[in-house]
Amino acid sequence: MPFSGDNFKDFKEINKIPKENNKYKYIAVLITVIPGIILGGYMGKKLAQFLEVFDLYAPDVSEDD
């Protein structure tokens, strides 16, 4: 970024910048997010089973009736 004077020859006007192709952005987000959610759920389930097996944490199963 030039700081001396009004030398703006290095900058492009906003309307002259070509738009990026958004064709694959949504696919890339889905490929990244969905496996992350599935993997996180699987790891959470396995961790809960591990903690319950070794009696480190067991959720209370009490009925309020």
Predicted model as a PDB file, atoms N, CA, C, CB and O in Angstrom, pLDDT in the B-factor column:
MODEL        1                                                                  
ATOM      1  N   MET A   1       0.857  -1.170   0.000  1.00 52.00           N  
ATOM      2  CA  MET A   1       0.000   0.000   0.000  1.00 52.00           C  
ATOM      3  C   MET A   1       0.900   1.228   0.000  1.00 52.00           C  
ATOM      4  CB  MET A   1      -0.973   0.001   1.227  1.00 52.00           C  
ATOM      5  O   MET A   1       1.721   1.407   0.899  1.00 52.00           O  
ATOM      6  N   PRO A   2       0.742   2.046  -0.985  1.00 52.00           N  
ATOM      7  CA  PRO A   2       1.599   3.240  -1.043  1.00 52.00           C  
ATOM      8  C   PRO A   2       1.155   4.270  -0.010  1.00 52.00           C  
ATOM      9  CB  PRO A   2       1.573   3.861  -2.457  1.00 52.00           C  
ATOM     10  O   PRO A   2      -0.036   4.539   0.151  1.00 52.00           O  
ATOM     11  N   PHE A   3       2.126   4.833   0.676  1.00 58.00           N  
ATOM     12  CA  PHE A   3       1.805   5.817   1.702  1.00 58.00           C  
ATOM     13  C   PHE A   3       2.182   7.234   1.279  1.00 58.00           C  
ATOM     14  CB  PHE A   3       2.509   5.464   2.995  1.00 58.00           C  
ATOM     15  O   PHE A   3       1.741   8.197   1.906  1.00 58.00           O  
ATOM     16  N   SER A   4       2.969   7.378   0.254  1.00 59.00           N  
ATOM     17  CA  SER A   4       3.405   8.721  -0.137  1.00 59.00           C  
ATOM     18  C   SER A   4       2.585   9.220  -1.323  1.00 59.00           C  
ATOM     19  CB  SER A   4       4.910   8.726  -0.486  1.00 59.00           C  
ATOM     20  O   SER A   4       2.682   8.677  -2.424  1.00 59.00           O  
ATOM     21  N   GLY A   5       1.797  10.233  -1.101  1.00 58.00           N  
ATOM     22  CA  GLY A   5       1.041  10.858  -2.186  1.00 58.00           C  
ATOM     23  C   GLY A   5      -0.168  10.055  -2.614  1.00 58.00           C  
ATOM     24  O   GLY A   5      -0.655   9.180  -1.898  1.00 58.00           O  
ATOM     25  N   ASP A   6      -0.639  10.385  -3.815  1.00 58.00           N  
ATOM     26  CA  ASP A   6      -1.819   9.727  -4.373  1.00 58.00           C  
ATOM     27  C   ASP A   6      -1.409   8.751  -5.470  1.00 58.00           C  
ATOM     28  CB  ASP A   6      -2.814  10.770  -4.925  1.00 58.00           C  
ATOM     29  O   ASP A   6      -1.937   8.812  -6.580  1.00 58.00           O  
ATOM     30  N   ASN A   7      -0.500   7.878  -5.179  1.00 60.00           N  
ATOM     31  CA  ASN A   7      -0.015   6.918  -6.154  1.00 60.00           C  
ATOM     32  C   ASN A   7      -0.818   5.623  -6.028  1.00 60.00           C  
ATOM     33  CB  ASN A   7       1.502   6.651  -5.961  1.00 60.00           C  
ATOM     34  O   ASN A   7      -0.478   4.740  -5.241  1.00 60.00           O  
ATOM     35  N   PHE A   8      -1.892   5.528  -6.821  1.00 61.00           N  
ATOM     36  CA  PHE A   8      -2.777   4.373  -6.735  1.00 61.00           C  
ATOM     37  C   PHE A   8      -2.679   3.487  -7.970  1.00 61.00           C  
ATOM     38  CB  PHE A   8      -4.208   4.827  -6.541  1.00 61.00           C  
ATOM     39  O   PHE A   8      -3.657   2.827  -8.319  1.00 61.00           O  
ATOM     40  N   LYS A   9      -1.548   3.452  -8.632  1.00 62.00           N  
ATOM     41  CA  LYS A   9      -1.427   2.658  -9.848  1.00 62.00           C  
ATOM     42  C   LYS A   9      -1.383   1.159  -9.546  1.00 62.00           C  
ATOM     43  CB  LYS A   9      -0.181   3.070 -10.617  1.00 62.00           C  
ATOM     44  O   LYS A   9      -1.597   0.345 -10.444  1.00 62.00           O  
ATOM     45  N   ASP A  10      -1.105   0.783  -8.287  1.00 64.00           N  
ATOM     46  CA  ASP A  10      -1.060  -0.626  -7.933  1.00 64.00           C  
ATOM     47  C   ASP A  10      -2.432  -1.205  -7.595  1.00 64.00           C  
ATOM     48  CB  ASP A  10      -0.134  -0.822  -6.772  1.00 64.00           C  
ATOM     49  O   ASP A  10      -2.561  -2.415  -7.414  1.00 64.00           O  
ATOM     50  N   PHE A  11      -3.449  -0.365  -7.507  1.00 64.00           N  
ATOM     51  CA  PHE A  11      -4.767  -0.817  -7.117  1.00 64.00           C  
ATOM     52  C   PHE A  11      -5.667  -0.950  -8.337  1.00 64.00           C  
ATOM     53  CB  PHE A  11      -5.380   0.140  -6.100  1.00 64.00           C  
ATOM     54  O   PHE A  11      -5.574  -0.168  -9.283  1.00 64.00           O  
ATOM     55  N   LYS A  12      -6.546  -1.961  -8.300  1.00 58.00           N  
ATOM     56  CA  LYS A  12      -7.534  -2.139  -9.356  1.00 58.00           C  
ATOM     57  C   LYS A  12      -8.868  -1.597  -8.854  1.00 58.00           C  
ATOM     58  CB  LYS A  12      -7.655  -3.643  -9.776  1.00 58.00           C  
ATOM     59  O   LYS A  12      -9.155  -1.607  -7.657  1.00 58.00           O  
ATOM     60  N   GLU A  13      -9.652  -1.135  -9.778  1.00 65.00           N  
ATOM     61  CA  GLU A  13     -10.988  -0.706  -9.383  1.00 65.00           C  
ATOM     62  C   GLU A  13     -11.824  -1.935  -9.052  1.00 65.00           C  
ATOM     63  CB  GLU A  13     -11.659   0.137 -10.504  1.00 65.00           C  
ATOM     64  O   GLU A  13     -11.627  -3.010  -9.619  1.00 65.00           O  
ATOM     65  N   ILE A  14     -12.751  -1.760  -8.136  1.00 65.00           N  
ATOM     66  CA  ILE A  14     -13.538  -2.897  -7.663  1.00 65.00           C  
ATOM     67  C   ILE A  14     -14.353  -3.514  -8.788  1.00 65.00           C  
ATOM     68  CB  ILE A  14     -14.460  -2.469  -6.529  1.00 65.00           C  
ATOM     69  O   ILE A  14     -14.486  -4.736  -8.846  1.00 65.00           O  
ATOM     70  N   ASN A  15     -14.894  -2.712  -9.672  1.00 64.00           N  
ATOM     71  CA  ASN A  15     -15.731  -3.263 -10.727  1.00 64.00           C  
ATOM     72  C   ASN A  15     -14.906  -3.925 -11.829  1.00 64.00           C  
ATOM     73  CB  ASN A  15     -16.599  -2.175 -11.319  1.00 64.00           C  
ATOM     74  O   ASN A  15     -15.483  -4.615 -12.669  1.00 64.00           O  
ATOM     75  N   LYS A  16     -13.601  -3.750 -11.864  1.00 65.00           N  
ATOM     76  CA  LYS A  16     -12.768  -4.391 -12.877  1.00 65.00           C  
ATOM     77  C   LYS A  16     -12.159  -5.705 -12.392  1.00 65.00           C  
ATOM     78  CB  LYS A  16     -11.667  -3.450 -13.303  1.00 65.00           C  
ATOM     79  O   LYS A  16     -11.553  -6.432 -13.180  1.00 65.00           O  
ATOM     80  N   ILE A  17     -12.315  -6.018 -11.101  1.00 63.00           N  
ATOM     81  CA  ILE A  17     -11.801  -7.281 -10.575  1.00 63.00           C  
ATOM     82  C   ILE A  17     -12.760  -8.382 -10.992  1.00 63.00           C  
ATOM     83  CB  ILE A  17     -11.634  -7.234  -9.015  1.00 63.00           C  
ATOM     84  O   ILE A  17     -13.958  -8.282 -10.726  1.00 63.00           O  
ATOM     85  N   PRO A  18     -12.263  -9.431 -11.640  1.00 65.00           N  
ATOM     86  CA  PRO A  18     -13.175 -10.509 -12.056  1.00 65.00           C  
ATOM     87  C   PRO A  18     -13.707 -11.273 -10.858  1.00 65.00           C  
ATOM     88  CB  PRO A  18     -12.469 -11.474 -13.011  1.00 65.00           C  
ATOM     89  O   PRO A  18     -13.000 -11.502  -9.878  1.00 65.00           O  
ATOM     90  N   LYS A  19     -14.969 -11.661 -10.961  1.00 67.00           N  
ATOM     91  CA  LYS A  19     -15.577 -12.428  -9.877  1.00 67.00           C  
ATOM     92  C   LYS A  19     -15.046 -13.854  -9.917  1.00 67.00           C  
ATOM     93  CB  LYS A  19     -17.127 -12.415  -9.983  1.00 67.00           C  
ATOM     94  O   LYS A  19     -14.799 -14.417 -10.983  1.00 67.00           O  
ATOM     95  N   GLU A  20     -14.877 -14.423  -8.722  1.00 70.00           N  
ATOM     96  CA  GLU A  20     -14.404 -15.791  -8.641  1.00 70.00           C  
ATOM     97  C   GLU A  20     -15.545 -16.746  -8.960  1.00 70.00           C  
ATOM     98  CB  GLU A  20     -13.818 -16.086  -7.249  1.00 70.00           C  
ATOM     99  O   GLU A  20     -16.723 -16.418  -8.816  1.00 70.00           O  
ATOM    100  N   ASN A  21     -15.164 -17.917  -9.389  1.00 70.00           N  
ATOM    101  CA  ASN A  21     -16.156 -18.930  -9.718  1.00 70.00           C  
ATOM    102  C   ASN A  21     -16.651 -19.579  -8.432  1.00 70.00           C  
ATOM    103  CB  ASN A  21     -15.568 -19.992 -10.683  1.00 70.00           C  
ATOM    104  O   ASN A  21     -15.873 -20.202  -7.709  1.00 70.00           O  
ATOM    105  N   ASN A  22     -17.936 -19.435  -8.147  1.00 78.00           N  
ATOM    106  CA  ASN A  22     -18.531 -19.979  -6.926  1.00 78.00           C  
ATOM    107  C   ASN A  22     -19.060 -21.392  -7.126  1.00 78.00           C  
ATOM    108  CB  ASN A  22     -19.651 -19.077  -6.446  1.00 78.00           C  
ATOM    109  O   ASN A  22     -19.760 -21.922  -6.263  1.00 78.00           O  
ATOM    110  N   LYS A  23     -18.733 -21.999  -8.252  1.00 76.00           N  
ATOM    111  CA  LYS A  23     -19.302 -23.291  -8.604  1.00 76.00           C  
ATOM    112  C   LYS A  23     -18.927 -24.385  -7.607  1.00 76.00           C  
ATOM    113  CB  LYS A  23     -18.851 -23.687  -9.988  1.00 76.00           C  
ATOM    114  O   LYS A  23     -19.772 -25.199  -7.235  1.00 76.00           O  
ATOM    115  N   TYR A  24     -17.697 -24.408  -7.183  1.00 86.00           N  
ATOM    116  CA  TYR A  24     -17.231 -25.494  -6.335  1.00 86.00           C  
ATOM    117  C   TYR A  24     -17.090 -25.110  -4.866  1.00 86.00           C  
ATOM    118  CB  TYR A  24     -15.923 -25.988  -6.841  1.00 86.00           C  
ATOM    119  O   TYR A  24     -16.710 -25.952  -4.053  1.00 86.00           O  
ATOM    120  N   LYS A  25     -17.381 -23.885  -4.510  1.00 88.00           N  
ATOM    121  CA  LYS A  25     -17.228 -23.466  -3.115  1.00 88.00           C  
ATOM    122  C   LYS A  25     -18.194 -24.195  -2.193  1.00 88.00           C  
ATOM    123  CB  LYS A  25     -17.436 -21.966  -2.992  1.00 88.00           C  
ATOM    124  O   LYS A  25     -17.797 -24.629  -1.111  1.00 88.00           O  
ATOM    125  N   TYR A  26     -19.442 -24.338  -2.589  1.00 89.00           N  
ATOM    126  CA  TYR A  26     -20.424 -25.006  -1.750  1.00 89.00           C  
ATOM    127  C   TYR A  26     -20.115 -26.491  -1.622  1.00 89.00           C  
ATOM    128  CB  TYR A  26     -21.827 -24.807  -2.313  1.00 89.00           C  
ATOM    129  O   TYR A  26     -20.313 -27.083  -0.560  1.00 89.00           O  
ATOM    130  N   ILE A  27     -19.632 -27.090  -2.698  1.00 91.00           N  
ATOM    131  CA  ILE A  27     -19.254 -28.504  -2.651  1.00 91.00           C  
ATOM    132  C   ILE A  27     -18.071 -28.690  -1.706  1.00 91.00           C  
ATOM    133  CB  ILE A  27     -18.906 -29.032  -4.069  1.00 91.00           C  
ATOM    134  O   ILE A  27     -18.043 -29.647  -0.932  1.00 91.00           O  
ATOM    135  N   ALA A  28     -17.099 -27.789  -1.763  1.00 91.00           N  
ATOM    136  CA  ALA A  28     -15.933 -27.887  -0.880  1.00 91.00           C  
ATOM    137  C   ALA A  28     -16.338 -27.727   0.578  1.00 91.00           C  
ATOM    138  CB  ALA A  28     -14.884 -26.830  -1.253  1.00 91.00           C  
ATOM    139  O   ALA A  28     -15.804 -28.415   1.449  1.00 91.00           O  
ATOM    140  N   VAL A  29     -17.267 -26.834   0.851  1.00 92.00           N  
ATOM    141  CA  VAL A  29     -17.737 -26.645   2.226  1.00 92.00           C  
ATOM    142  C   VAL A  29     -18.446 -27.904   2.714  1.00 92.00           C  
ATOM    143  CB  VAL A  29     -18.684 -25.421   2.320  1.00 92.00           C  
ATOM    144  O   VAL A  29     -18.231 -28.333   3.848  1.00 92.00           O  
ATOM    145  N   LEU A  30     -19.277 -28.491   1.884  1.00 94.00           N  
ATOM    146  CA  LEU A  30     -19.985 -29.703   2.282  1.00 94.00           C  
ATOM    147  C   LEU A  30     -19.021 -30.865   2.492  1.00 94.00           C  
ATOM    148  CB  LEU A  30     -21.029 -30.073   1.234  1.00 94.00           C  
ATOM    149  O   LEU A  30     -19.190 -31.653   3.422  1.00 94.00           O  
ATOM    150  N   ILE A  31     -18.014 -30.973   1.634  1.00 95.00           N  
ATOM    151  CA  ILE A  31     -17.034 -32.050   1.763  1.00 95.00           C  
ATOM    152  C   ILE A  31     -16.231 -31.881   3.046  1.00 95.00           C  
ATOM    153  CB  ILE A  31     -16.092 -32.081   0.541  1.00 95.00           C  
ATOM    154  O   ILE A  31     -15.751 -32.870   3.601  1.00 95.00           O  
ATOM    155  N   THR A  32     -16.076 -30.675   3.522  1.00 96.00           N  
ATOM    156  CA  THR A  32     -15.313 -30.424   4.742  1.00 96.00           C  
ATOM    157  C   THR A  32     -16.187 -30.534   5.990  1.00 96.00           C  
ATOM    158  CB  THR A  32     -14.670 -29.046   4.681  1.00 96.00           C  
ATOM    159  O   THR A  32     -15.765 -31.135   6.979  1.00 96.00           O  
ATOM    160  N   VAL A  33     -17.378 -29.975   5.966  1.00 97.00           N  
ATOM    161  CA  VAL A  33     -18.211 -29.865   7.173  1.00 97.00           C  
ATOM    162  C   VAL A  33     -18.899 -31.182   7.530  1.00 97.00           C  
ATOM    163  CB  VAL A  33     -19.260 -28.780   6.982  1.00 97.00           C  
ATOM    164  O   VAL A  33     -18.893 -31.581   8.694  1.00 97.00           O  
ATOM    165  N   ILE A  34     -19.482 -31.848   6.564  1.00 97.00           N  
ATOM    166  CA  ILE A  34     -20.260 -33.058   6.861  1.00 97.00           C  
ATOM    167  C   ILE A  34     -19.395 -34.160   7.466  1.00 97.00           C  
ATOM    168  CB  ILE A  34     -20.933 -33.572   5.593  1.00 97.00           C  
ATOM    169  O   ILE A  34     -19.790 -34.734   8.481  1.00 97.00           O  
ATOM    170  N   PRO A  35     -18.227 -34.485   6.890  1.00 97.00           N  
ATOM    171  CA  PRO A  35     -17.392 -35.495   7.561  1.00 97.00           C  
ATOM    172  C   PRO A  35     -16.921 -35.049   8.943  1.00 97.00           C  
ATOM    173  CB  PRO A  35     -16.184 -35.822   6.702  1.00 97.00           C  
ATOM    174  O   PRO A  35     -16.752 -35.885   9.831  1.00 97.00           O  
ATOM    175  N   GLY A  36     -16.708 -33.758   9.139  1.00 97.00           N  
ATOM    176  CA  GLY A  36     -16.318 -33.262  10.455  1.00 97.00           C  
ATOM    177  C   GLY A  36     -17.406 -33.478  11.486  1.00 97.00           C  
ATOM    178  O   GLY A  36     -17.118 -33.860  12.620  1.00 97.00           O  
ATOM    179  N   ILE A  37     -18.645 -33.241  11.112  1.00 98.00           N  
ATOM    180  CA  ILE A  37     -19.767 -33.459  12.027  1.00 98.00           C  
ATOM    181  C   ILE A  37     -19.918 -34.941  12.339  1.00 98.00           C  
ATOM    182  CB  ILE A  37     -21.074 -32.905  11.428  1.00 98.00           C  
ATOM    183  O   ILE A  37     -20.133 -35.318  13.491  1.00 98.00           O  
ATOM    184  N   ILE A  38     -19.807 -35.783  11.312  1.00 98.00           N  
ATOM    185  CA  ILE A  38     -19.937 -37.227  11.514  1.00 98.00           C  
ATOM    186  C   ILE A  38     -18.803 -37.745  12.389  1.00 98.00           C  
ATOM    187  CB  ILE A  38     -19.949 -37.967  10.162  1.00 98.00           C  
ATOM    188  O   ILE A  38     -19.039 -38.526  13.310  1.00 98.00           O  
ATOM    189  N   LEU A  39     -17.584 -37.321  12.112  1.00 98.00           N  
ATOM    190  CA  LEU A  39     -16.433 -37.757  12.899  1.00 98.00           C  
ATOM    191  C   LEU A  39     -16.539 -37.274  14.352  1.00 98.00           C  
ATOM    192  CB  LEU A  39     -15.132 -37.243  12.265  1.00 98.00           C  
ATOM    193  O   LEU A  39     -16.217 -38.024  15.273  1.00 98.00           O  
ATOM    194  N   GLY A  40     -16.979 -36.053  14.560  1.00 98.00           N  
ATOM    195  CA  GLY A  40     -17.147 -35.534  15.914  1.00 98.00           C  
ATOM    196  C   GLY A  40     -18.209 -36.293  16.688  1.00 98.00           C  
ATOM    197  O   GLY A  40     -18.028 -36.571  17.873  1.00 98.00           O  
ATOM    198  N   GLY A  41     -19.306 -36.629  16.043  1.00 98.00           N  
ATOM    199  CA  GLY A  41     -20.351 -37.418  16.697  1.00 98.00           C  
ATOM    200  C   GLY A  41     -19.868 -38.807  17.060  1.00 98.00           C  
ATOM    201  O   GLY A  41     -20.165 -39.312  18.143  1.00 98.00           O  
ATOM    202  N   TYR A  42     -19.121 -39.429  16.151  1.00 98.00           N  
ATOM    203  CA  TYR A  42     -18.583 -40.764  16.412  1.00 98.00           C  
ATOM    204  C   TYR A  42     -17.593 -40.738  17.575  1.00 98.00           C  
ATOM    205  CB  TYR A  42     -17.905 -41.324  15.154  1.00 98.00           C  
ATOM    206  O   TYR A  42     -17.642 -41.596  18.456  1.00 98.00           O  
ATOM    207  N   MET A  43     -16.702 -39.758  17.574  1.00 98.00           N  
ATOM    208  CA  MET A  43     -15.710 -39.659  18.645  1.00 98.00           C  
ATOM    209  C   MET A  43     -16.388 -39.367  19.990  1.00 98.00           C  
ATOM    210  CB  MET A  43     -14.676 -38.560  18.319  1.00 98.00           C  
ATOM    211  O   MET A  43     -15.972 -39.905  21.016  1.00 98.00           O  
ATOM    212  N   GLY A  44     -17.415 -38.532  19.996  1.00 96.00           N  
ATOM    213  CA  GLY A  44     -18.145 -38.240  21.222  1.00 96.00           C  
ATOM    214  C   GLY A  44     -18.847 -39.461  21.776  1.00 96.00           C  
ATOM    215  O   GLY A  44     -18.863 -39.689  22.986  1.00 96.00           O  
ATOM    216  N   LYS A  45     -19.434 -40.252  20.873  1.00 96.00           N  
ATOM    217  CA  LYS A  45     -20.112 -41.470  21.297  1.00 96.00           C  
ATOM    218  C   LYS A  45     -19.113 -42.464  21.897  1.00 96.00           C  
ATOM    219  CB  LYS A  45     -20.856 -42.108  20.112  1.00 96.00           C  
ATOM    220  O   LYS A  45     -19.377 -43.062  22.941  1.00 96.00           O  
ATOM    221  N   LYS A  46     -17.983 -42.635  21.243  1.00 97.00           N  
ATOM    222  CA  LYS A  46     -16.965 -43.568  21.746  1.00 97.00           C  
ATOM    223  C   LYS A  46     -16.378 -43.087  23.076  1.00 97.00           C  
ATOM    224  CB  LYS A  46     -15.841 -43.740  20.708  1.00 97.00           C  
ATOM    225  O   LYS A  46     -16.101 -43.901  23.956  1.00 97.00           O  
ATOM    226  N   LEU A  47     -16.186 -41.783  23.227  1.00 95.00           N  
ATOM    227  CA  LEU A  47     -15.674 -41.246  24.488  1.00 95.00           C  
ATOM    228  C   LEU A  47     -16.681 -41.452  25.620  1.00 95.00           C  
ATOM    229  CB  LEU A  47     -15.343 -39.752  24.338  1.00 95.00           C  
ATOM    230  O   LEU A  47     -16.294 -41.780  26.742  1.00 95.00           O  
ATOM    231  N   ALA A  48     -17.962 -41.262  25.333  1.00 92.00           N  
ATOM    232  CA  ALA A  48     -18.988 -41.485  26.350  1.00 92.00           C  
ATOM    233  C   ALA A  48     -19.037 -42.951  26.755  1.00 92.00           C  
ATOM    234  CB  ALA A  48     -20.362 -41.033  25.837  1.00 92.00           C  
ATOM    235  O   ALA A  48     -19.208 -43.263  27.934  1.00 92.00           O  
ATOM    236  N   GLN A  49     -18.886 -43.858  25.783  1.00 93.00           N  
ATOM    237  CA  GLN A  49     -18.860 -45.284  26.108  1.00 93.00           C  
ATOM    238  C   GLN A  49     -17.634 -45.620  26.961  1.00 93.00           C  
ATOM    239  CB  GLN A  49     -18.863 -46.132  24.819  1.00 93.00           C  
ATOM    240  O   GLN A  49     -17.738 -46.399  27.909  1.00 93.00           O  
ATOM    241  N   PHE A  50     -16.498 -45.052  26.640  1.00 94.00           N  
ATOM    242  CA  PHE A  50     -15.270 -45.291  27.392  1.00 94.00           C  
ATOM    243  C   PHE A  50     -15.423 -44.822  28.835  1.00 94.00           C  
ATOM    244  CB  PHE A  50     -14.083 -44.580  26.724  1.00 94.00           C  
ATOM    245  O   PHE A  50     -15.062 -45.539  29.768  1.00 94.00           O  
ATOM    246  N   LEU A  51     -15.957 -43.623  29.015  1.00 92.00           N  
ATOM    247  CA  LEU A  51     -16.125 -43.090  30.364  1.00 92.00           C  
ATOM    248  C   LEU A  51     -17.128 -43.903  31.171  1.00 92.00           C  
ATOM    249  CB  LEU A  51     -16.569 -41.638  30.302  1.00 92.00           C  
ATOM    250  O   LEU A  51     -16.970 -44.057  32.383  1.00 92.00           O  
ATOM    251  N   GLU A  52     -18.151 -44.422  30.513  1.00 90.00           N  
ATOM    252  CA  GLU A  52     -19.157 -45.211  31.226  1.00 90.00           C  
ATOM    253  C   GLU A  52     -18.615 -46.588  31.597  1.00 90.00           C  
ATOM    254  CB  GLU A  52     -20.423 -45.358  30.372  1.00 90.00           C  
ATOM    255  O   GLU A  52     -18.934 -47.102  32.669  1.00 90.00           O  
ATOM    256  N   VAL A  53     -17.803 -47.192  30.737  1.00 91.00           N  
ATOM    257  CA  VAL A  53     -17.246 -48.509  31.017  1.00 91.00           C  
ATOM    258  C   VAL A  53     -16.320 -48.461  32.230  1.00 91.00           C  
ATOM    259  CB  VAL A  53     -16.493 -49.039  29.795  1.00 91.00           C  
ATOM    260  O   VAL A  53     -16.342 -49.371  33.059  1.00 91.00           O  
ATOM    261  N   PHE A  54     -15.523 -47.431  32.339  1.00 90.00           N  
ATOM    262  CA  PHE A  54     -14.581 -47.324  33.436  1.00 90.00           C  
ATOM    263  C   PHE A  54     -15.148 -46.547  34.628  1.00 90.00           C  
ATOM    264  CB  PHE A  54     -13.318 -46.666  32.952  1.00 90.00           C  
ATOM    265  O   PHE A  54     -14.401 -46.147  35.521  1.00 90.00           O  
ATOM    266  N   ASP A  55     -16.442 -46.339  34.642  1.00 87.00           N  
ATOM    267  CA  ASP A  55     -17.154 -45.660  35.730  1.00 87.00           C  
ATOM    268  C   ASP A  55     -16.555 -44.299  36.081  1.00 87.00           C  
ATOM    269  CB  ASP A  55     -17.157 -46.536  36.959  1.00 87.00           C  
ATOM    270  O   ASP A  55     -16.556 -43.896  37.245  1.00 87.00           O  
ATOM    271  N   LEU A  56     -16.052 -43.603  35.084  1.00 87.00           N  
ATOM    272  CA  LEU A  56     -15.560 -42.248  35.306  1.00 87.00           C  
ATOM    273  C   LEU A  56     -16.705 -41.244  35.265  1.00 87.00           C  
ATOM    274  CB  LEU A  56     -14.499 -41.886  34.262  1.00 87.00           C  
ATOM    275  O   LEU A  56     -16.708 -40.240  35.978  1.00 87.00           O  
ATOM    276  N   TYR A  57     -17.662 -41.543  34.420  1.00 82.00           N  
ATOM    277  CA  TYR A  57     -18.854 -40.698  34.333  1.00 82.00           C  
ATOM    278  C   TYR A  57     -19.987 -41.565  33.807  1.00 82.00           C  
ATOM    279  CB  TYR A  57     -18.615 -39.441  33.409  1.00 82.00           C  
ATOM    280  O   TYR A  57     -19.845 -42.236  32.784  1.00 82.00           O  
ATOM    281  N   ALA A  58     -21.085 -41.545  34.497  1.00 72.00           N  
ATOM    282  CA  ALA A  58     -22.274 -42.250  34.041  1.00 72.00           C  
ATOM    283  C   ALA A  58     -23.457 -41.322  34.253  1.00 72.00           C  
ATOM    284  CB  ALA A  58     -22.469 -43.614  34.797  1.00 72.00           C  
ATOM    285  O   ALA A  58     -23.686 -40.855  35.370  1.00 72.00           O  
ATOM    286  N   PRO A  59     -24.196 -41.053  33.218  1.00 72.00           N  
ATOM    287  CA  PRO A  59     -25.349 -40.165  33.365  1.00 72.00           C  
ATOM    288  C   PRO A  59     -26.401 -40.797  34.278  1.00 72.00           C  
ATOM    289  CB  PRO A  59     -25.962 -39.843  31.986  1.00 72.00           C  
ATOM    290  O   PRO A  59     -26.625 -42.006  34.238  1.00 72.00           O  
ATOM    291  N   ASP A  60     -27.032 -39.977  35.089  1.00 76.00           N  
ATOM    292  CA  ASP A  60     -28.070 -40.450  35.991  1.00 76.00           C  
ATOM    293  C   ASP A  60     -29.312 -40.808  35.184  1.00 76.00           C  
ATOM    294  CB  ASP A  60     -28.398 -39.384  37.064  1.00 76.00           C  
ATOM    295  O   ASP A  60     -29.808 -40.012  34.386  1.00 76.00           O  
ATOM    296  N   VAL A  61     -29.794 -42.007  35.409  1.00 75.00           N  
ATOM    297  CA  VAL A  61     -31.000 -42.450  34.736  1.00 75.00           C  
ATOM    298  C   VAL A  61     -32.062 -42.605  35.812  1.00 75.00           C  
ATOM    299  CB  VAL A  61     -30.774 -43.791  33.938  1.00 75.00           C  
ATOM    300  O   VAL A  61     -32.354 -43.717  36.250  1.00 75.00           O  
ATOM    301  N   SER A  62     -32.626 -41.510  36.228  1.00 74.00           N  
ATOM    302  CA  SER A  62     -33.665 -41.544  37.252  1.00 74.00           C  
ATOM    303  C   SER A  62     -34.964 -41.026  36.650  1.00 74.00           C  
ATOM    304  CB  SER A  62     -33.256 -40.703  38.500  1.00 74.00           C  
ATOM    305  O   SER A  62     -34.995 -40.021  35.940  1.00 74.00           O  
ATOM    306  N   GLU A  63     -36.022 -41.743  36.957  1.00 69.00           N  
ATOM    307  CA  GLU A  63     -37.318 -41.327  36.455  1.00 69.00           C  
ATOM    308  C   GLU A  63     -37.974 -40.381  37.461  1.00 69.00           C  
ATOM    309  CB  GLU A  63     -38.220 -42.553  36.182  1.00 69.00           C  
ATOM    310  O   GLU A  63     -37.848 -40.552  38.673  1.00 69.00           O  
ATOM    311  N   ASP A  64     -38.657 -39.409  36.941  1.00 65.00           N  
ATOM    312  CA  ASP A  64     -39.297 -38.402  37.790  1.00 65.00           C  
ATOM    313  C   ASP A  64     -40.744 -38.752  38.121  1.00 65.00           C  
ATOM    314  CB  ASP A  64     -39.247 -37.049  37.112  1.00 65.00           C  
ATOM    315  O   ASP A  64     -41.480 -37.915  38.644  1.00 65.00           O  
ATOM    316  N   ASP A  65     -41.150 -39.966  37.827  1.00 56.00           N  
ATOM    317  CA  ASP A  65     -42.548 -40.351  38.082  1.00 56.00           C  
ATOM    318  C   ASP A  65     -42.812 -40.603  39.530  1.00 56.00           C  
ATOM    319  CB  ASP A  65     -42.912 -41.574  37.299  1.00 56.00           C  
ATOM    320  O   ASP A  65     -43.937 -40.934  39.904  1.00 56.00           O  
TER     321      ASP A  65                                                      
ENDMDL                                                                          
END                                                                             
